[in-house]
Amino acid sequence: MLVEALDLIVLGRQLVKIGEQAMRGSSVPALPTGQSLVLRDVFAHPGSAISEITTRTGLPQSYVSESVARLREAGLLETAADSADGRRTLVRVSDTHARTVAKSGSTSVDSVLADALNGIDAGRPLEVLESLAKRLRPAEPGPILRALDAAR
């Protein structure tokens, strides 16, 4: 069997969707893609200015500002004026949201994966995924895993 790079990318995106569904549950709608991108960026780079988020995400500054405002209203982000430059707004994930993500991140994916596999026994795929997750985990956790570990 030949697995191509695109197959791996598609698989990765499907696994992300399955993981998000397991964490979120079926009753909570997903964030719009742009807001999700902003939230992920802030998780990875806490204390960033709007301009820095704009640069990293490639989204327009007005969209990033609007997304930050909506995510702040939803209790997912917190903002504060930069003490060194009061014109800049610094953004970070709220402690409450970080704890929620850390807690829901430990949710079992068994039933969601079984649903995605259309009733096929998920036992073997789960074993394979668990093995891959252990083997492919980076030696040093990235900024998002460090933030989630701190929230636990």
C-alpha positions in Angstrom: 0.0 0.0 0.0 1.4 3.4 -1.0 0.5 6.3 1.2 1.1 9.7 -0.4 1.8 13.0 1.4 -1.7 14.2 0.6 -3.2 11.1 2.1 -1.3 11.8 5.4 -2.6 15.5 5.4 -6.2 14.4 4.8 -5.9 11.8 7.5 -4.5 14.4 9.9 -7.3 16.8 9.2 -9.9 14.0 9.7 -8.3 13.0 13.0 -8.4 16.7 14.1 -12.1 16.8 13.3 -12.7 13.6 15.3 -10.7 14.8 18.2 -12.5 18.2 18.2 -15.9 16.4 18.1 -14.9 14.2 21.1 -13.7 17.3 23.1 -16.6 19.5 22.1 -19.4 17.1 22.0 -22.0 17.1 19.4 -24.1 19.9 21.0 -21.6 22.7 20.8 -21.1 24.1 17.3 -17.5 24.6 16.0 -16.1 28.0 15.8 -15.7 29.6 12.4 -12.4 28.6 10.8 -10.9 32.1 11.1 -11.8 32.4 14.8 -10.5 28.9 15.4 -7.2 29.9 13.8 -6.9 33.0 15.9 -7.6 31.0 19.1 -5.0 28.4 18.2 -2.5 31.1 17.5 -3.1 32.7 20.9 -2.8 29.3 22.6 0.6 28.9 20.9 1.7 32.5 21.5 0.2 33.9 24.7 0.6 37.6 25.3 0.6 38.4 21.6 -0.4 41.8 20.1 -3.1 41.9 17.5 -0.5 42.8 14.9 1.5 39.7 15.7 -1.5 37.4 15.4 -2.3 39.1 12.1 1.2 38.4 10.8 1.3 34.8 11.9 -2.2 33.9 10.7 -2.2 35.9 7.5 -5.8 37.1 8.3 -6.7 40.8 7.9 -6.1 43.0 11.0 -9.8 43.9 11.1 -10.9 40.3 11.1 -8.3 39.4 13.9 -9.6 42.3 16.0 -13.2 41.3 15.5 -12.4 37.6 16.2 -10.5 38.5 19.4 -13.5 40.7 20.5 -16.0 37.8 19.9 -13.7 35.2 21.6 -13.3 37.6 24.5 -17.1 38.0 24.8 -17.4 34.2 24.8 -14.9 34.0 27.7 -12.2 32.2 25.6 -9.7 35.0 25.5 -8.6 37.9 27.7 -7.1 41.2 26.6 -5.1 43.8 28.3 -3.3 47.0 27.3 0.5 46.5 26.9 2.1 48.2 29.9 5.1 49.2 27.7 3.0 50.6 24.9 -0.6 51.4 25.8 -1.6 51.5 22.1 -1.1 47.7 21.8 -3.6 45.2 23.0 -2.1 41.9 24.3 -4.2 38.7 24.0 -4.1 35.5 25.9 -6.3 32.5 26.5 -8.5 32.8 29.6 -7.5 30.5 32.5 -11.1 29.1 32.5 -10.9 28.1 28.8 -7.4 26.6 29.2 -8.7 24.5 32.1 -11.7 23.5 30.0 -9.6 22.4 27.1 -7.2 20.6 29.3 -10.0 18.7 30.9 -11.9 17.9 27.7 -8.6 16.9 26.0 -8.5 13.8 28.1 -11.9 12.7 26.9 -12.0 9.2 25.3 -12.4 9.1 21.6 -13.6 5.5 21.4 -17.2 6.2 20.6 -16.5 9.1 18.3 -14.0 7.1 16.4 -16.3 4.1 16.2 -19.0 6.5 14.7 -16.5 7.8 12.2 -15.6 4.2 11.2 -19.3 3.5 10.5 -19.7 0.8 13.2 -16.5 -1.1 12.4 -14.8 -2.3 15.6 -12.5 0.6 16.6 -10.3 -1.6 18.7 -7.5 -2.1 16.2 -7.5 1.4 14.8 -7.3 2.8 18.4 -4.3 0.6 19.1 -2.6 1.8 15.9 -3.4 5.5 16.8 -2.2 5.1 20.3 1.1 3.6 19.1 1.5 6.4 16.5 0.7 9.1 19.1 3.4 7.7 21.4 6.0 7.3 18.7 5.4 10.7 17.0 5.0 12.8 20.1 7.8 15.4 20.1 10.5 15.1 22.7 9.7 18.6 23.9 6.1 19.7 24.1 5.2 22.7 22.0 3.6 25.9 23.4 0.1 24.6 23.3 0.9 21.4 25.2 2.9 23.5 27.7 -0.1 25.8 28.2 -2.5 22.9 28.7 -0.1 21.1 31.1 0.1 24.4 33.1 -3.8 24.6 33.2 -4.1 21.1 34.6 
